Amino acid sequence: MRDARGYLGTMIDSIVSLGSLLSGAHIERSVLGPWSTIESGASVTDAVVFERARIEQDAVVRRAILDKDVVIGAGVQVGVDHEEDRARGFTVTETGITVVGKGVHVV
């Protein structure tokens, strides 16, 4: 089934917890915590998303850990450009995983 924008959601090798809402998003090799929301056109790859996190439309999350109540704004990229992530104050591990702390809103 397609969402209101005509996007067909896909999920590959991922785990989704109770109450999560996925609408026309691409989820791959990721774990989504309870009550997380992934909006239309968003892409989440190789990520761990804790509870009540929201990834808005057309956002991209790659190789990242998003703590509770994190909001990734529409069209924002996290885990794609490590220098940009560090400039925002995020931790980037030696292996290239971006960590976004609890309650952070990334716009």
N, CA, C and O atoms as a MOPAC input file, in Angstrom:
PM7 MOZYME 1SCF
protein

 N      0.83400 1    -1.17500 1     0.00000 1
 C      0.00000 1     0.00000 1     0.00000 1
 C      0.89200 1     1.25700 1     0.00000 1
 O      1.93100 1     1.28600 1     0.65900 1
 N      0.49100 1     2.25000 1    -0.71600 1
 C      1.26000 1     3.49000 1    -0.80600 1
 C      0.71700 1     4.52500 1     0.17500 1
 O     -0.44900 1     4.48300 1     0.56700 1
 N      1.59900 1     5.46200 1     0.56300 1
 C      1.14700 1     6.52900 1     1.46200 1
 C      0.51500 1     7.65700 1     0.63400 1
 O      0.36500 1     7.52800 1    -0.58100 1
 N      0.15200 1     8.74300 1     1.28400 1
 C     -0.53500 1     9.85900 1     0.62100 1
 C      0.30000 1    10.50400 1    -0.48500 1
 O     -0.25300 1    11.07200 1    -1.42600 1
 N      1.63400 1    10.42000 1    -0.37700 1
 C      2.51700 1    10.99500 1    -1.40200 1
 C      2.82400 1    10.00400 1    -2.51400 1
 O      3.52400 1    10.33900 1    -3.47000 1
 N      2.30700 1     8.79200 1    -2.39700 1
 C      2.55200 1     7.77500 1    -3.41100 1
 C      3.78000 1     6.93300 1    -3.16000 1
 O      4.13100 1     6.10500 1    -4.00100 1
 N      4.45300 1     7.11300 1    -2.02500 1
 C      5.63800 1     6.35000 1    -1.69700 1
 C      5.25100 1     4.96600 1    -1.18500 1
 O      4.30900 1     4.82100 1    -0.40600 1
 N      5.97400 1     3.97500 1    -1.62200 1
 C      5.77900 1     2.61500 1    -1.16100 1
 C      6.82300 1     2.33400 1    -0.08800 1
 O      8.01900 1     2.37300 1    -0.37900 1
 N      6.41500 1     2.05700 1     1.11700 1
 C      7.34600 1     1.77600 1     2.20800 1
 C      8.00700 1     0.42800 1     2.02400 1
 O      7.39300 1    -0.52100 1     1.53500 1
 N      9.28100 1     0.35400 1     2.42600 1
 C     10.01200 1    -0.90900 1     2.35500 1
 C     10.75300 1    -1.13900 1     3.66100 1
 O     11.21100 1    -0.19700 1     4.30800 1
 N     10.86100 1    -2.41000 1     4.03700 1
 C     11.60600 1    -2.76800 1     5.23600 1
 C     12.41000 1    -4.02400 1     4.94200 1
 O     11.85800 1    -5.03400 1     4.50600 1
 N     13.72100 1    -3.95900 1     5.18100 1
 C     14.61500 1    -5.07000 1     4.88800 1
 C     15.44800 1    -5.36800 1     6.13000 1
 O     16.10400 1    -4.47500 1     6.66600 1
 N     15.42500 1    -6.61900 1     6.58800 1
 C     16.26000 1    -7.07700 1     7.71100 1
 C     16.21700 1    -6.12900 1     8.90400 1
 O     17.26200 1    -5.73500 1     9.42200 1
 N     15.02500 1    -5.76300 1     9.33800 1
 C     14.86800 1    -4.79900 1    10.42800 1
 C     13.88400 1    -5.31600 1    11.47200 1
 O     13.11100 1    -6.24100 1    11.22000 1
 N     13.93100 1    -4.69700 1    12.64800 1
 C     13.01000 1    -5.01800 1    13.73300 1
 C     12.27100 1    -3.74600 1    14.11500 1
 O     12.88600 1    -2.70000 1    14.32100 1
 N     10.95100 1    -3.83900 1    14.20800 1
 C     10.12900 1    -2.69000 1    14.55100 1
 C      9.35700 1    -3.01400 1    15.82200 1
 O      8.71700 1    -4.06200 1    15.91000 1
 N      9.41400 1    -2.12300 1    16.80300 1
 C      8.75200 1    -2.34100 1    18.08600 1
 C      7.30700 1    -1.86700 1    18.08300 1
 O      6.84400 1    -1.19600 1    17.16100 1
 N      6.62500 1    -2.23600 1    19.13300 1
 C      5.22400 1    -1.91000 1    19.36600 1
 C      4.92800 1    -0.42400 1    19.18100 1
 O      5.67300 1     0.42400 1    19.67100 1
 N      3.85300 1    -0.11200 1    18.48300 1
 C      3.36600 1     1.25200 1    18.37200 1
 C      4.09200 1     2.13200 1    17.38400 1
 O      3.77600 1     3.31700 1    17.27400 1
 N      5.06000 1     1.59000 1    16.65800 1
 C      5.79400 1     2.40700 1    15.68100 1
 C      4.91600 1     2.69200 1    14.47400 1
 O      4.06500 1     1.88400 1    14.10200 1
 N      5.13600 1     3.85800 1    13.86800 1
 C      4.37200 1     4.27300 1    12.69900 1
 C      5.34200 1     4.52200 1    11.55100 1
 O      6.21200 1     5.39000 1    11.63300 1
 N      5.18300 1     3.75700 1    10.49300 1
 C      6.03700 1     3.89300 1     9.31100 1
 C      5.12900 1     4.22500 1     8.13700 1
 O      4.14600 1     3.52600 1     7.88900 1
 N      5.45300 1     5.27900 1     7.42500 1
 C      4.59800 1     5.69700 1     6.32700 1
 C      5.43600 1     6.03100 1     5.10000 1
 O      6.00000 1     7.12200 1     5.01000 1
 N      5.51900 1     5.10200 1     4.16000 1
 C      6.23600 1     5.37100 1     2.91300 1
 C      7.72000 1     5.57900 1     3.09500 1
 O      8.33700 1     6.32000 1     2.32900 1
 N      8.31100 1     4.93800 1     4.09600 1
 C      9.73500 1     5.09400 1     4.39300 1
 C     10.50300 1     3.84000 1     3.97800 1
 O      9.91700 1     2.77600 1     3.78200 1
 N     11.82600 1     3.98400 1     3.84600 1
 C     12.70400 1     2.84300 1     3.56500 1
 C     13.50700 1     2.57200 1     4.83200 1
 O     14.24100 1     3.44000 1     5.30300 1
 N     13.36700 1     1.37000 1     5.38000 1
 C     14.07300 1     0.96700 1     6.59400 1
 C     14.90900 1    -0.25200 1     6.24400 1
 O     14.39000 1    -1.23000 1     5.70700 1
 N     16.21700 1    -0.19700 1     6.54700 1
 C     17.09500 1    -1.31000 1     6.20200 1
 C     18.11300 1    -1.56700 1     7.31400 1
 O     18.78500 1    -0.64500 1     7.77500 1
 N     18.22000 1    -2.83700 1     7.74100 1
 C     19.16900 1    -3.27800 1     8.77700 1
 C     19.13500 1    -2.36900 1    10.00300 1
 O     20.17400 1    -1.92100 1    10.48600 1
 N     17.92900 1    -2.10600 1    10.49800 1
 C     17.77500 1    -1.17100 1    11.60800 1
 C     16.84200 1    -1.74000 1    12.67300 1
 O     16.08700 1    -2.68000 1    12.42700 1
 N     16.91500 1    -1.14400 1    13.86400 1
 C     16.03800 1    -1.49200 1    14.96900 1
 C     15.30600 1    -0.22300 1    15.37700 1
 O     15.93200 1     0.78900 1    15.69200 1
 N     13.96500 1    -0.28000 1    15.36900 1
 C     13.14300 1     0.88000 1    15.73300 1
 C     12.47000 1     0.60600 1    17.06900 1
 O     11.77200 1    -0.39400 1    17.23200 1
 N     12.68600 1     1.50300 1    18.02000 1
 C     12.11400 1     1.36400 1    19.35000 1
 C     10.63400 1     1.68100 1    19.37300 1
 O     10.06900 1     2.13900 1    18.38000 1
 N      9.99700 1     1.42900 1    20.54000 1
 C      8.56600 1     1.66100 1    20.67700 1
 C      8.16900 1     3.10900 1    20.39400 1
 O      8.85800 1     4.05500 1    20.77600 1
 N      7.04400 1     3.24500 1    19.71600 1
 C      6.40700 1     4.53200 1    19.46200 1
 C      7.25200 1     5.46700 1    18.60000 1
 O      7.07100 1     6.68400 1    18.65000 1
 N      8.16100 1     4.91900 1    17.82100 1
 C      8.92600 1     5.75900 1    16.89800 1
 C      8.09800 1     6.01000 1    15.63700 1
 O      7.23100 1     5.21200 1    15.28100 1
 N      8.37500 1     7.12300 1    14.97200 1
 C      7.65200 1     7.51300 1    13.76300 1
 C      8.65200 1     7.79500 1    12.65400 1
 O      9.58400 1     8.58000 1    12.82700 1
 N      8.44900 1     7.15200 1    11.52000 1
 C      9.28600 1     7.38200 1    10.34800 1
 C      8.34700 1     7.83000 1     9.22600 1
 O      7.47300 1     7.07400 1     8.80200 1
 N      8.53200 1     9.05200 1     8.75300 1
 C      7.59200 1     9.64500 1     7.80500 1
 C      7.95400 1     9.36400 1     6.34600 1
 O      9.00900 1     8.80700 1     6.04200 1
 N      7.06800 1     9.75600 1     5.47800 1
 C      7.14000 1     9.51700 1     4.04400 1
 C      8.46400 1     9.98600 1     3.42700 1
 O      8.92300 1    11.10300 1     3.66600 1
 N      9.05700 1     9.10100 1     2.63000 1
 C     10.28000 1     9.44500 1     1.90700 1
 C     11.54600 1     9.37800 1     2.73700 1
 O     12.64000 1     9.55300 1     2.19800 1
 N     11.42900 1     9.12700 1     4.04500 1
 C     12.61700 1     9.03300 1     4.90100 1
 C     13.33800 1     7.71600 1     4.63700 1
 O     12.73800 1     6.73200 1     4.20300 1
 N     14.64000 1     7.72500 1     4.91200 1
 C     15.46000 1     6.52600 1     4.74600 1
 C     16.26800 1     6.30500 1     6.02100 1
 O     16.96200 1     7.20700 1     6.48900 1
 N     16.17200 1     5.09600 1     6.57900 1
 C     16.90200 1     4.73400 1     7.79800 1
 C     17.66900 1     3.45100 1     7.49700 1
 O     17.07100 1     2.41200 1     7.21600 1
 N     18.99700 1     3.53200 1     7.55700 1
 C     19.83800 1     2.38700 1     7.22000 1
 C     20.89500 1     2.18800 1     8.30100 1
 O     21.55300 1     3.13800 1     8.72400 1
 N     21.05000 1     0.93800 1     8.74200 1
 C     22.07100 1     0.57700 1     9.73300 1
 C     21.97900 1     1.45200 1    10.98000 1
 O     22.98200 1     2.00400 1    11.43100 1
 N     20.77600 1     1.57600 1    11.53400 1
 C     20.56700 1     2.48800 1    12.66200 1
 C     19.81600 1     1.80600 1    13.80200 1
 O     19.11000 1     0.81600 1    13.61200 1
 N     19.99700 1     2.37400 1    14.99400 1
 C     19.20900 1     2.00700 1    16.16300 1
 C     18.47100 1     3.27100 1    16.57400 1
 O     19.08600 1     4.29700 1    16.86400 1
 N     17.15000 1     3.18500 1    16.59400 1
 C     16.30100 1     4.33700 1    16.89100 1
 C     15.53100 1     4.01800 1    18.17100 1
 O     14.71300 1     3.09800 1    18.19100 1
 N     15.78900 1     4.76700 1    19.23000 1
 C     15.14600 1     4.50200 1    20.51100 1
 C     13.71700 1     5.03100 1    20.52500 1
 O     13.24300 1     5.61500 1    19.55000 1
 N     13.03900 1     4.81300 1    21.65600 1
 C     11.60200 1     5.10300 1    21.74500 1
 C     11.25800 1     6.57400 1    21.55000 1
 O     12.00200 1     7.48300 1    21.91800 1
 N     10.09500 1     6.75100 1    20.95400 1
 C      9.48700 1     8.05900 1    20.69200 1
 C     10.32100 1     8.96700 1    19.80200 1
 O     10.09600 1    10.17700 1    19.77700 1
 N     11.27300 1     8.41200 1    19.07700 1
 C     12.02500 1     9.23100 1    18.11900 1
 C     11.15100 1     9.46500 1    16.89000 1
 O     10.28700 1     8.65000 1    16.56700 1
 N     11.38400 1    10.58100 1    16.21200 1
 C     10.62600 1    10.90200 1    14.99800 1
 C     11.59800 1    11.31800 1    13.89800 1
 O     12.44500 1    12.19100 1    14.09000 1
 N     11.45800 1    10.68200 1    12.75700 1
 C     12.26100 1    11.02400 1    11.58600 1
 C     11.27200 1    11.53300 1    10.54500 1
 O     10.44200 1    10.78200 1    10.03300 1
 N     11.37800 1    12.81000 1    10.24600 1
 C     10.38900 1    13.45800 1     9.39000 1
 C     10.64800 1    13.17900 1     7.91200 1
 O     11.66100 1    12.58500 1     7.54500 1
 N      9.72100 1    13.61700 1     7.07900 1
 C      9.75400 1    13.25500 1     5.66600 1
 C     11.04600 1    13.66000 1     4.97000 1
 O     11.59900 1    14.73800 1     5.19000 1
 N     11.49800 1    12.74600 1     4.12300 1
 C     12.68400 1    12.91800 1     3.26700 1
 C     13.99500 1    13.03400 1     4.03700 1
 O     15.01500 1    13.38300 1     3.44400 1
 N     14.00000 1    12.75400 1     5.34100 1
 C     15.23900 1    12.75100 1     6.12400 1
 C     16.00900 1    11.46500 1     5.83000 1
 O     15.43500 1    10.46100 1     5.40900 1
 N     17.33200 1    11.51900 1     6.06500 1
 C     18.19200 1    10.35400 1     5.85300 1
 C     18.98300 1    10.11100 1     7.13500 1
 O     19.63000 1    11.01700 1     7.66000 1
 N     18.92300 1     8.86800 1     7.63400 1
 C     19.69000 1     8.46300 1     8.81000 1
 C     20.48800 1     7.22900 1     8.41700 1
 O     19.91800 1     6.21300 1     8.01800 1
 N     21.82900 1     7.32200 1     8.53300 1
 C     22.70800 1     6.20500 1     8.18300 1
 C     23.70400 1     5.97200 1     9.30200 1
 O     24.26300 1     6.91700 1     9.85800 1
 N     23.92100 1     4.71300 1     9.62800 1
 C     24.91100 1     4.31100 1    10.63500 1
 C     24.86200 1     5.24900 1    11.84800 1
 O     25.82900 1     5.94300 1    12.16300 1
 N     23.70900 1     5.24500 1    12.51100 1
 C     23.49300 1     6.17400 1    13.61800 1
 C     22.72600 1     5.50800 1    14.75300 1
 O     22.01800 1     4.52000 1    14.56300 1
 N     22.89000 1     6.08300 1    15.93300 1
 C     22.10300 1     5.72600 1    17.10000 1
 C     21.37600 1     6.98900 1    17.52000 1
 O     21.99900 1     8.01100 1    17.81000 1
 N     20.04100 1     6.91200 1    17.55000 1
 C     19.22300 1     8.04700 1    17.96100 1
 C     18.59200 1     7.70600 1    19.30100 1
 O     17.82800 1     6.74600 1    19.40000 1
 N     18.90100 1     8.48100 1    20.33200 1
 C     18.37600 1     8.22600 1    21.67300 1
 C     16.89000 1     8.60200 1    21.74000 1
 O     16.30300 1     9.03500 1    20.74800 1
 N     16.29800 1     8.42900 1    22.91200 1
 C     14.87000 1     8.69200 1    23.11900 1
 C     14.50500 1    10.12900 1    22.75600 1
 O     15.28000 1    11.06200 1    22.96800 1
 N     13.31800 1    10.27500 1    22.21100 1
 C     12.70800 1    11.57900 1    21.92900 1
 C     13.49200 1    12.46000 1    20.96400 1
 O     13.30900 1    13.67800 1    20.96100 1
 N     14.35000 1    11.87900 1    20.15400 1
 C     15.08100 1    12.63900 1    19.13700 1
 C     14.14900 1    12.93000 1    17.96900 1
 O     13.32800 1    12.08900 1    17.60000 1
 N     14.27500 1    14.11800 1    17.38700 1
 C     13.52400 1    14.47700 1    16.18900 1
 C     14.52500 1    14.86300 1    15.10600 1
 O     15.35200 1    15.75500 1    15.29500 1
 N     14.43600 1    14.18100 1    13.97500 1
 C     15.24800 1    14.51700 1    12.80700 1
 C     14.30800 1    15.23500 1    11.84900 1
 O     13.35300 1    14.63800 1    11.35200 1
 N     14.57000 1    16.50200 1    11.58700 1
 C     13.68400 1    17.33100 1    10.77500 1
 C     13.59200 1    16.90800 1     9.32300 1
 O     14.41200 1    16.13100 1     8.83500 1
 N     12.59800 1    17.41900 1     8.64800 1
 C     12.36100 1    17.09700 1     7.24500 1
 C     13.58100 1    17.43000 1     6.39000 1
 O     14.10500 1    18.54200 1     6.44200 1
 N     14.01900 1    16.46100 1     5.61300 1
 C     15.13000 1    16.65200 1     4.69100 1
 C     16.51500 1    16.66100 1     5.31200 1
 O     17.50400 1    16.81400 1     4.59500 1
 N     16.61200 1    16.50000 1     6.62100 1
 C     17.90600 1    16.53800 1     7.32200 1
 C     18.62900 1    15.20700 1     7.14900 1
 O     17.99800 1    14.15200 1     7.07900 1
 N     19.96000 1    15.26500 1     7.08100 1
 C     20.77600 1    14.05700 1     6.98200 1
 C     21.62400 1    13.90300 1     8.23300 1
 O     22.26400 1    14.85400 1     8.68300 1
 N     21.62300 1    12.70200 1     8.79000 1
 C     22.45500 1    12.36200 1     9.94700 1
 C     23.22100 1    11.09200 1     9.59800 1
 O     22.64200 1    10.12200 1     9.11100 1
 N     24.52900 1    11.10700 1     9.85300 1
 C     25.34900 1     9.94200 1     9.56600 1
 C     25.86800 1     9.88900 1     8.14400 1
 O     26.53600 1     8.92800 1     7.76400 1
 N     25.57400 1    10.89900 1     7.36200 1
 C     26.01400 1    10.94700 1     5.97500 1
 C     27.33700 1    11.70100 1     5.86800 1
 O     28.26500 1    11.23200 1     5.20800 1
 N     27.43000 1    12.85300 1     6.50500 1
 C     28.63800 1    13.69400 1     6.50600 1
 C     29.13600 1    13.81100 1     7.95500 1
 O     28.56600 1    14.55400 1     8.75300 1
 N     30.19300 1    13.07800 1     8.28200 1
 C     30.67900 1    13.04600 1     9.66500 1
 C     31.17500 1    14.39800 1    10.16100 1
 O     31.02500 1    14.71100 1    11.34200 1
 N     31.75400 1    15.19200 1     9.29400 1
 C     32.20700 1    16.52200 1     9.71200 1
 C     31.02100 1    17.40300 1    10.09900 1
 O     31.08100 1    18.13100 1    11.09000 1
 N     29.95500 1    17.33800 1     9.32400 1
 C     28.75100 1    18.09700 1     9.64700 1
 C     28.14600 1    17.61300 1    10.96400 1
 O     27.68000 1    18.41700 1    11.77100 1
 N     28.15700 1    16.29500 1    11.17500 1
 C     27.64100 1    15.74100 1    12.43100 1
 C     28.46000 1    16.22700 1    13.62600 1
 O     27.89300 1    16.60000 1    14.65200 1
 N     29.76500 1    16.22700 1    13.50400 1
 C     30.62300 1    16.72100 1    14.60000 1
 C     30.38100 1    18.21100 1    14.85200 1
 O     30.37100 1    18.65500 1    16.00000 1
 N     30.18500 1    18.98200 1    13.77600 1
 C     29.92500 1    20.42000 1    13.91200 1
 C     28.61100 1    20.67500 1    14.65800 1
 O     28.47000 1    21.69700 1    15.32900 1
 N     27.66600 1    19.76600 1    14.54400 1
 C     26.40000 1    19.87800 1    15.28000 1
 C     26.54900 1    19.45600 1    16.74300 1
 O     25.61600 1    19.60200 1    17.53200 1
 N     27.71800 1    18.93800 1    17.10000 1
 C     27.95900 1    18.52100 1    18.47400 1
 C     27.69700 1    17.05300 1    18.74100 1
 O     27.69700 1    16.62900 1    19.89700 1
 N     27.47300 1    16.26100 1    17.68800 1
 C     27.23000 1    14.83300 1    17.86500 1
 C     28.54400 1    14.08900 1    18.01100 1
 O     29.58000 1    14.53200 1    17.51400 1
 N     28.49700 1    12.96600 1    18.69000 1
 C     29.65000 1    12.08000 1    18.77400 1
 C     29.66700 1    11.20200 1    17.53000 1
 O     28.63800 1    10.65900 1    17.12600 1
 N     30.84400 1    11.06800 1    16.92700 1
 C     31.02400 1    10.13200 1    15.82300 1
 C     32.12700 1     9.17500 1    16.25300 1
 O     33.25500 1     9.59900 1    16.50300 1
 N     31.80900 1     7.89200 1    16.34200 1
 C     32.77200 1     6.90700 1    16.82200 1
 C     33.87900 1     6.67600 1    15.80500 1
 O     33.78700 1     7.10800 1    14.65700 1
 N     34.92700 1     5.98700 1    16.24500 1
 C     36.04200 1     5.66000 1    15.34300 1
 C     35.58400 1     4.81000 1    14.16500 1
 O     36.18300 1     4.85100 1    13.09000 1
 N     34.52000 1     4.04100 1    14.37300 1
 C     34.00700 1     3.18800 1    13.29400 1
 C     32.95700 1     3.89100 1    12.43900 1
 O     32.37600 1     3.27200 1    11.54800 1
 N     32.70600 1     5.17800 1    12.69700 1
 C     31.82100 1     5.96700 1    11.84500 1
 C     30.35100 1     5.92200 1    12.20500 1
 O     29.49400 1     6.13200 1    11.34700 1
 N     30.04600 1     5.64900 1    13.47500 1
 C     28.65300 1     5.66100 1    13.91100 1
 C     28.36700 1     6.99700 1    14.58800 1
 O     29.08500 1     7.39900 1    15.50300 1
 N     27.33000 1     7.67500 1    14.14200 1
 C     26.92400 1     8.96000 1    14.71400 1
 C     25.93300 1     8.71100 1    15.83800 1
 O     24.98200 1     7.94600 1    15.68000 1
 N     26.16100 1     9.36800 1    16.98800 1
 C     25.29000 1     9.21000 1    18.14800 1
 C     24.61900 1    10.55000 1    18.44300 1
 O     25.28700 1    11.56300 1    18.65200 1
 N     23.27100 1    10.53400 1    18.45600 1
 C     22.49100 1    11.73300 1    18.75400 1
 C     21.84800 1    11.53700 1    20.11100 1
 O     21.10000 1    10.58100 1    20.31600 1
 N     22.13800 1    12.44900 1    21.05000 1
 C     21.68400 1    12.31700 1    22.44100 1
 C     20.19800 1    12.53400 1    22.63600 1
 O     19.49900 1    13.05200 1    21.76600 1
 N     19.74500 1    12.12600 1    23.79200 1
 C     18.33800 1    12.17400 1    24.19400 1
 C     17.70500 1    13.55100 1    24.00600 1
 O     18.25600 1    14.56900 1    24.42600 1
 N     16.53500 1    13.55900 1    23.36400 1
 C     15.72200 1    14.76700 1    23.24300 1
 C     16.21200 1    15.81800 1    22.26200 1
 O     15.64200 1    16.90700 1    22.20800 1
 N     17.24400 1    15.53300 1    21.48800 1
 C     17.79700 1    16.51100 1    20.54800 1
 C     16.87600 1    16.64000 1    19.33200 1
 O     16.38200 1    15.64600 1    18.79900 1
 N     16.65800 1    17.89100 1    18.90500 1
 C     15.90400 1    18.16200 1    17.66800 1
 C     16.90800 1    18.65400 1    16.63700 1
 O     17.55500 1    19.68400 1    16.83200 1
 N     17.03500 1    17.92800 1    15.55600 1
 C     17.98500 1    18.26400 1    14.49600 1
 C     17.20100 1    18.88100 1    13.35100 1
 O     16.35400 1    18.22800 1    12.74100 1
 N     17.49300 1    20.15900 1    13.06200 1
 C     16.75700 1    20.85100 1    11.99200 1
 C     17.71700 1    21.38100 1    10.94400 1
 O     17.28800 1    21.99300 1     9.96600 1

